[in-house]
């Protein structure tokens, strides 16, 4: 049947998928840290502080 067979994994393909997942995780953590670091400063500049944004 089409679509039910088990694919054979090429080691290069598995390495590529792993690299993409690692990159996604690093970007997720990096942007989260950047938001914590720069976010309050930008809120002060754009809207005059956290209290005004609510």
Buried (B, 14 or more C-beta within 10 A) or exposed (E): EEEEEEEEEEEEEEEEEEEEEEEEEEEEEEEEEEEEEEEEEEBEEEEEEEEEEE
